[in-house]
Amino acid sequence: MKCMNKKQFLERYKNIGALFQEKVEFSCSTDWIVQIFPQIVFSNASTDFPTTVHVPHKNHKVTTLQDFPWNTISTNPLILDEENISIEDKIINILSHSRFRKGSINIFLKHESVFRQKISQAILLGKPVSMVVPTLPFQNQNPLCTGQAIDHVDISLGLMFAQLRDVILSVEHIYKPGLKIILLCDGVVYADFFGNSEKNKIQSFRMGCEKVAKHLGLAGKVECVDMSWIIDQISLFATVRDDIRDKLTSIFDERKDLDFVEAVRSLERGMIFNLPFDGLSSEEVVDLANTKLDDLPQNVKEQLRSVTIRYASFLLAMSLLGVVNKVFPNSLRGTVHAKDAPQVALHLIDKKSSVFPYHGVTLISLKKLLRTGNFRDASRVVRLCELPQDGDIIKIVIEGKEDAFAYLETT
């Protein structure tokens, strides 16, 4: 699978800018922002009862692998015993199955008609069902999360692509054209407000992810597209985003809608685990993570507020302009967050992993691995600071690399 570049993408998706040149009033009301915010921006972090975290250990025993045989990661497609229903129904049942679906089945069913329309259209044309999922920004640079370079490729990403492969194989089993997944990699567009300036390395991360997908046999079935290639074609995007940012700030400062204010504060609290906090030690960041939002130092609160407003404004501008739906009008809209919106929410790995593959590290239970013989079943993704404090943990690295490929729990 050759990595797609910007030129190839724009040759395939011609005239993106023209989709946003109509004389349409894109300004938004404050009522719209308050109403749409919970559907677009997800956070469930507690402002008053933060999760207690610990300082990550730094002196694990280390074992080195010459290489990792990616093609040995097992497949486990979902084979449902359903003979007397339509292909459309079968695909719906796969996407809504608890193995793949994130969040409530009721939310999925609420928006099922939207999904069915896209699926039936693909079946009618004999084409693959298509799904677009914004994800895969970069390795989280917060010292409590990965402890890895921004472009490091580890086994967590292999577990993610194995999960996507299972979804694709499940659909292929009952519909030969199958399912194609387009990953909108949002690292470059998020880089500035998360304090990551290494955009070349963020692009390197995307290309590394594509190589893992190729190793797992996903060439032509999964594509990694840089979201900035799209945003750069929309001349009015910055104007719309900045207008939303000003209104969002004003609504929050007025504090009339308490539910909205609390939603923004929850997002601020969650950003504790997304910012790199350059210049602070792991111990100092742990102290921040274990502190109530209102008790944080003023400069930290201002930093969290700034990134929260910028992040939310970007997502709201994407929604107001209908970017994904206009560029990919025939595709299902996927998401990694379970929100009340017409989006198929997916587990990127599985239900036992507490964070996204780029927000944590893989912890492999040796005990479970020996019992089941299944590497995927024995693995879960956790934040670096969530590695067991009282167990024997071995850091696994690939020869020539310093960053962890995975961690092995031996007790």
Buried (B, 14 or more C-beta within 10 A) or exposed (E): BEBBEEEEBBEEBEEBBEBBEEEEEBEBEBEBBBEBBBEBBBBEBEBEEBBEBBBBBEEBEEEEEEEBEBEEBEEBBBEEEEEEEEBBBBBBBBBBBEBBBBBEEEBBEEBBEBBBEBBBBBBEEEEBBBBBBBBBBBBBBBBBBBBBBBBBBBBBBBBBBBBBBBBBBBBBBBBEBBBBBBBBBBBBBBBEBBBBEBBEBBBBBBBBBBBBBBBBBBEEBBBBBBBBBBBBBBEBBEEBBEBBBEBBBEBBEEEEBEEBBEBBBBBBBBBBBBBBBEEBEBEEBBBBBEBEBEEBEEEBBEBBBBBBBBBBBBBBBBBBBEBBBEBBEBBBBBBBBBBEBBBBBBBBBBEEBBBBBBBBBBBBBBEBBEEEEEBBBBBBBBBBBBBBEEEEBBBBBBEEBEBBBBBBBEE
